Amino acid sequence: IIAGGGLAGCLLADRLSLAGKKVLVLEAGSPDYNTMFIRIPAGILRLFRSKYDWQHETGGEKACHGRNIFLQRGKVLGGSSCTNVCLHHRGSAQDYNDWAV
């Protein structure tokens, strides 16, 4: 039994089933990964605070003057990998110098 049908849960279920194991994946979200707003990158803004989102927020962040930060997390089969539009940012050399990495 795997709790969560996100990317990791689905991958684990696949690997176990390939090894001949019986697998049950439990997912609270819907299987609507073919929904237009999930399939096209421009749809990401429609997914925030929708039925496809767990609507998590951090506690009051000290560095943000006590504000909560919204954390979009996918509530759909496939999890957040279905709702994050694969965005990434490559830090500049100055970023890494500032972070002392």
Secondary structure, 3 states (H helix, E strand, C coil): CEECCEHHHHHHHHHHHHCCCCCCEECCCECCCCCHHHHCHHHHHHHCCCCCECCEECCCEHHHCCECCEECCECECEHHHHCCCCCCCCCCHHHHHHHCC
